[in-house]
Amino acid sequence: MKASRLYAYGAVDQFKYEDVPTPVAGPGEVLVKIEASGLNPVDLYVRQGYLAKNIPLEFPAIIGLDAAGTVAAVGAGVEGLVVGDRVVAKLPIGSRGAHAEFAVTTPDRLAHLANTVSFVAGATIGLAGLTARQAVDVLNVKAGERVLVGAALGAVGRAAVQYLKELGAVPVALVRSESLAEAQTLTGETVAIGAGTPKSFHKALGMAGGPVAGAAIDMLADGGTLAAVAGVPEGANADGRVTIVNVLAEDRGPMLQEIADAAARGELTIPVAHTLKLSQLGEAQTLLTGGRVGGKIILVP
Ligand SMILES: NC(=O)c1ccc[n+]([C@@H]2O[C@H](COP(=O)([O-])OP(=O)(O)OC[C@H]3O[C@@H](n4cnc5c(N)ncnc54)[C@H](OP(=O)(O)O)[C@@H]3O)[C@@H](O)[C@H]2O)c1
C-alpha cells in the first residue's frame, strides 16, 4: 500500500510518501481500506515531538487519527463488522495511524457510517465529536440550559453545538467579531470575543485556548464551570473564581457510533476547507500550521 510516513520528529520534510507492506488484521482486529483521512491540530505536536515523552513514535511512523473507509478484512473473533462495511475510524496517537491506504485497528475504534455520509465527511467527525461530547458531559447539561461555546465554528466547537442541541440545551457561540454572521447560522445567539457580559453564564466550553478560553472564563459567574479542551491563559482564573476541568478525549466505541449517527441524521456537519492527496501530507500540515483554515483538511488516496 501507499502511505505518508514520518521518518523523525521535526519539520514536514520528514514525511515520505512511499510503498509499505499492507498491514494484516490479527485476532480481534479489523483491516480498514481508508478512503479519506483527516488532520487535527494535535498532529502538528505529534510530528514535532512534543508528545514523544508520553507517546513515543516508532519510526517510520504513520500518524493521523481520523479516517473513513470500508472494512477490508476481519480477524478471528471480531463480531458486528463484515468485509465491505462502511466505517468511521478514530485511531489512537501512535505509529499505526490514518494517513495510509489501509490501517489495522480494533472494533472499539470503529463505527458504522451510513451510505448517505461521504467518506470525506466521515473523516471529519471522529476526534472532534468525541472531544466535544466528553467536554459537554463534564458540564452535566440539562435541557433548556444556556451553554457558552468558545470557538463554536471550529471542528470541536461545531460538534459541541450539535450535541448540545441534541440534549435540548441552548448553545451560545463565542467567536471572533468577524465570524458572528457565520456563527448565527449555527446557533441562535452569538457573542463576540471580548464583548460578552461578564459573569452571565454558569457553564462554558473552551473549544480553543488563549483568548477564547480567557473570554469564556470572564463570562462565567462565580462558581461556574469551564470544560477546556485546549490551554487556558496563565492567570486567567488566578482567584479560583470558576472551576476549570481539562478534558482529554478518550476513544469510546458506542460514543463514536452516536457521532456517526448524528452525521447520518444530517445534524453534524463539519466543513472541509481543503481536500488534498495522501501524498501531500507535508503541504496539508503546513496549511494547518498557518491557522485560520476555515474547516477540516482531508487527504484522499
Ligand atoms: N483535549 C483534547 O482531547 C482535544 C481533542 C481535539 C482537539 N483539541 C484542541 O481543541 C482545539 C480545537 O480543535 P479543532 O479541531 O476544533 O480546531 P479547529 O477546527 O482549527 O478550530 C479552532 C477554532 O478556534 C478558533 N480560534 C483559534 N484561535 C482563536 C483566537 N485567538 N480567537 C478566536 N478564535 C480562535 C478558530 O477560529 P479561526 O479559524 O477564526 O482562527 C476555529 O474556529 C485545538 O486547540 C486542539 O488542539 C483538544
The ligand as a MOL file (V3000), in Angstrom:
LIG
                    3D

  0  0  0     0  0            999 V3000
M  V30 BEGIN CTAB
M  V30 COUNTS 48 52 0 0 0
M  V30 BEGIN ATOM
M  V30 1 N -8.1920 17.8140 24.6670 0
M  V30 2 C -8.4290 17.0500 23.6190 0
M  V30 3 O -8.6160 15.8280 23.7430 0
M  V30 4 C -8.5360 17.6970 22.2630 0
M  V30 5 C -9.0320 16.9770 21.1830 0
M  V30 6 C -9.1910 17.6380 19.9600 0
M  V30 7 C -8.7940 18.9600 19.8380 0
M  V30 8 N -8.2560 19.5890 20.8950 0 CHG=1
M  V30 9 C -7.8390 21.0010 20.7940 0
M  V30 10 O -9.0310 21.7560 20.6160 0
M  V30 11 C -8.7570 22.9040 19.8550 0
M  V30 12 C -9.7370 22.9890 18.6970 0
M  V30 13 O -9.5320 21.8750 17.8260 0
M  V30 14 P -10.3370 21.8420 16.4530 0
M  V30 15 O -10.0330 20.5580 15.8280 0
M  V30 16 O -11.7300 22.2740 16.6700 0 CHG=-1
M  V30 17 O -9.5710 23.0140 15.6610 0
M  V30 18 P -10.1650 23.9450 14.5100 0
M  V30 19 O -11.1620 23.2090 13.7110 0
M  V30 20 O -8.9720 24.5450 13.8480 0
M  V30 21 O -10.9540 25.0710 15.2770 0
M  V30 22 C -10.3310 26.0350 16.0640 0
M  V30 23 C -11.3140 27.1700 16.2290 0
M  V30 24 O -10.8130 28.0570 17.2210 0
M  V30 25 C -10.8650 29.3700 16.7050 0
M  V30 26 N -9.7710 30.1440 17.2880 0
M  V30 27 C -8.4940 29.7550 17.4460 0
M  V30 28 N -7.7650 30.7560 17.9840 0
M  V30 29 C -8.6160 31.7900 18.1470 0
M  V30 30 C -8.4610 33.1120 18.6630 0
M  V30 31 N -7.2840 33.5570 19.0990 0
M  V30 32 N -9.5420 33.8990 18.6810 0
M  V30 33 C -10.7330 33.4490 18.2220 0
M  V30 34 N -10.9460 32.2280 17.7230 0
M  V30 35 C -9.8910 31.4070 17.6910 0
M  V30 36 C -10.6920 29.2200 15.2290 0
M  V30 37 O -11.1960 30.3310 14.5650 0
M  V30 38 P -10.3500 30.9420 13.3330 0
M  V30 39 O -10.3880 29.8940 12.2600 0
M  V30 40 O -11.0870 32.1870 13.0080 0
M  V30 41 O -8.9730 31.1650 13.8560 0
M  V30 42 C -11.5110 27.9670 14.9580 0
M  V30 43 O -12.8810 28.2680 14.7920 0
M  V30 44 C -7.2870 22.7920 19.4320 0
M  V30 45 O -6.5100 23.5310 20.3230 0
M  V30 46 C -6.9950 21.3150 19.5880 0
M  V30 47 O -5.6350 21.0460 19.8060 0
M  V30 48 C -8.1280 19.0010 22.1090 0
M  V30 END ATOM
M  V30 BEGIN BOND
M  V30 1 1 1 2
M  V30 2 2 2 3
M  V30 3 1 2 4
M  V30 4 1 4 5
M  V30 5 2 4 48
M  V30 6 2 5 6
M  V30 7 1 6 7
M  V30 8 2 7 8
M  V30 9 1 8 9
M  V30 10 1 8 48
M  V30 11 1 9 10
M  V30 12 1 9 46
M  V30 13 1 10 11
M  V30 14 1 11 12
M  V30 15 1 11 44
M  V30 16 1 12 13
M  V30 17 1 13 14
M  V30 18 2 14 15
M  V30 19 1 14 16
M  V30 20 1 14 17
M  V30 21 1 17 18
M  V30 22 2 18 19
M  V30 23 1 18 20
M  V30 24 1 18 21
M  V30 25 1 21 22
M  V30 26 1 22 23
M  V30 27 1 23 24
M  V30 28 1 23 42
M  V30 29 1 24 25
M  V30 30 1 25 26
M  V30 31 1 25 36
M  V30 32 1 26 27
M  V30 33 1 26 35
M  V30 34 2 27 28
M  V30 35 1 28 29
M  V30 36 1 29 30
M  V30 37 2 29 35
M  V30 38 1 30 31
M  V30 39 2 30 32
M  V30 40 1 32 33
M  V30 41 2 33 34
M  V30 42 1 34 35
M  V30 43 1 36 37
M  V30 44 1 36 42
M  V30 45 1 37 38
M  V30 46 2 38 39
M  V30 47 1 38 40
M  V30 48 1 38 41
M  V30 49 1 42 43
M  V30 50 1 44 45
M  V30 51 1 44 46
M  V30 52 1 46 47
M  V30 END BOND
M  V30 END CTAB
M  END
